[in-house]
Amino acid sequence: MLKDSLALGEHLGELRRRLVWILLMLAATMIAGFFIAGPILEYFKQAEPASRITWNAFTPWDGLRVYLQVAFLISLVVTVPFTLYHLWSFVKPGLRELEQKAALRYIPYSVVLFFVGLGFAYFIVFPNVFKFTSTFNEDLDLVETYGIAQYFSFMFNILLPLSLLFELPVIIMFLTRLRLLKPMLLRKWRRYSYMLLLITATFVTPPDVISVLMVAIPLIVLYEASVILSGYIYSRQEHS
């Protein structure tokens, strides 16, 4: 009993140390991101649909708030692979050598999927969502006066959730590799997963069918791809 308690204490200590490193990395890259946020903000302001907008600050803090938001986005992008590496290092002692190598290979894929999700959210979902909401404003004869902080908050609330949701295949593959998840369970949960993805799509898009389906369909495709990949990994584990 004492030995188990000591082992648990060591694991918790290791987890705490890795979380501290991740938080330090997040803070350091956010500070660095604050100094390079200017050119990125200029790009966002010159790209559609922002290029047609007259920018306003509704509070003295709006400029600083936007810089912090962009710095956090930069920090998150840089910290994702660092976080994944520490996660792999934490679970590494409990994996066999073959599983260690396989799990390490997931890190580049997760980074690629994160950027794919970020691109999909920024270049496809966000412009269409913005166009949809602007159409309603025009129909009501409203003068569109945008605050820069509100605009970027609206944009980041779409970009970040979708970027993280695109990590779904890697997460499912990783959990299958650790034997914590089975493809049979994913198939059993299919209808509930579809419902959850539809609800998620509704939260990050306006409540119209086109926008919801535009987000939900890629997420459902990712889920089905995850089921196939999970089945492949599970089959190899069973025959190894």
N, C-alpha and C positions, 0 to 999 in steps of 0.2 A: 504493500500500500504506500509506504514511504517512498519507495523507488519510483512508483508511478507518479506520485505527487511532484517529485524532483524533476522527472522527465517532462511533465506538464509545465512546470515552472520554467524550465529551459526553453521549451517551445514558445511559451508566451513572451519570454525575454527576447528570443530571436525575432519574433514577430514585431515586438515593440521597436527593436533596433532598426528593422527594415522600414517600418512605418515612419520613423524619425528621418531616415535617409530620404525617403520619398517626399516627405513634407519639406525638408531642406532643399531638395532639388526643385520642388514646385515654387518655393519662395525665391530661390536664386534666379530661376528662369523667368519668373514674373517680374522681378526687378530689371533684368536684362530686357525683357519684352517691353517694359514701359519706355525704354529709350529708343526702341525701333518701331514703336506703335505708330509714330507719325507717318512714315511712308505707306504703311499698310492702310491707315485711315484715308490717306489721299487716294489710294487705289479704290477703296470701297466707295468713296464719295464721287469718283469719276465714272464708276461702272453703273450700268443700268440696274435697278430703276433710280438709284440715288442721284444720278447726273441731272435729273429733271427736278430735283427738290431744292428749295431754298432752306438752308439750315438755320435753325433757331436754338437758342439756349434758354430754357424756361427757369432755370435756377443757376446760381453761381457755381454749383458743383457739377454741372452737366459735362463740361469739357474734361474734368478730371475723372468723372465716372466712366466716360467712354474710353479714355486712355487705359483705365484699370480693366475694363471689360476686354479690350483688345489684348492687353498684356496677359490676362488670364487665359485667353484663347491660345496665344502663342505658347504660354507655359504648359498648357494641357497637351498641345500637340507634341512638344519636345519631351514631356515627362511620360507620355504613354509607353514608349518602348522601355524606358528606365524602370517604370513600375512593373511592367510585365516580366522583365528580367529578374527583379527582386522576388516577384511571386514565384517564378520558376525556381529560384535559388532556395526559397523557403520550403517548397514541397519536394525538392530534389532528393533529400535523404530518404524519403519514403518511396522512391521510384526505383525500378530496376534500371540497369544501364541503358537498355533499349528504349525504355520509356523516357529516360532523361534526355536522350538525343532527340526523340520525337517531339517532346514538349518544347525543347529549345528551338526546334524548327518552326514552331507555331508563332514565335515572336515576330519574324518578318511578315508573315501573312496577316497577323493582327494589325500591324502598322499599315500595310497596304489597304486592308479593308477599312480602317479608320479614315484614311485619306479618300478612298472611293466614296464612303458615306458622306464625308465633308463636301466633296465635289458635287455629289448628287443633291445634297441639301441646298447648297449655295447656287448652283447653276440651273437647277430644274425646279425644285420645290419652292424655294423662297421667292423667285420672280413671279411664279404663278399664284402663289398665295397673296403676294403684294398686289398683283393685278386684280385679283378677285375682290379684295377689300377696297381698293381704289374705285372699282366699278360701283360698289354700293355707295360710296361717298359722292360720286358724280351723280348717281340717280337721285340722291337726296339734296343735290345742289349745295353740297358742303364745300367750303374752302379748305383745301388740304394744307394745313400748316403743321409741319413736323418739327418736333424737338429732336436734336441729334441723339440724346440719351435714349429716348423712347424708340427711335428707329433702330438703333443697334441692339437694344434689349429685345425688340421684336425679332430681329434677325437671328441673334444668338440663341433665343429660345427655340428656334427651329433647327439651327445647325448642330448644336451640341447633342440633343437627344438622338437625332438621326445618325450622327457619326458614331455614337456609342452603340446604337442598335445594330449597326452593321458588323459589330464584333460577334454577333450571335453564332455564326458557324464555328469560329475558333473556340469560343467558350464551350460549346456543345462537344466538339471534338476533344478538347482538353479533359472535360469531365468524363467522357467515354473512355479515354485513355487511362484515367485514374480509376475506372470501374465504379464510378459514382452515378453513372447514367447509362441506360440501355436504350437502344433504338426502339424496342418494343414499347417502352414507356412513352417515348416521343410520339409514336403512332397512336397510342391510346389517348394521349392528351391532345391530339391534333385539333379537334373542334374547339377545345378550350383555348388552345394557343392562338388559333385563328381569331377568336373573339377578342382575346387580349391584344393582339396586334391591330385589329380594327379600332379598338378603343384608344390605343396609343396613337394611331394615325389621326383619329378625331381630335385628340388633344393638341397635336402639333400643326394642324391645318384648320382652315375655316370649315364650318359644318355644311359643306356641299359635297355631293356624291363624287364629282370628278376629282376634287382635291384629295379626298379621303382615299379613293381607290388608287390615285397616283402614288401615294405613299404606302398604302397597305399591300398592294400587289408585289412590289419589290421585297417587302418584308416577309410576305408569305413565301415567295420564291426562295429567299434566304433560309427560311425555316425548313422548307422541303429539301434544299441542298444540304442543310445540316443533318436532317434525318438520314439522307443517303450516305453522307460521310461517316456519321455515327455507326450506321450498319456495316460499312466497309471496315472500320476500325474494330468493331465488336467481332466481326467474322474472323479477322486475322488473329485477334486475341484468343478466340476459341480454338483455332487450329494451330496455335503456336505451342 
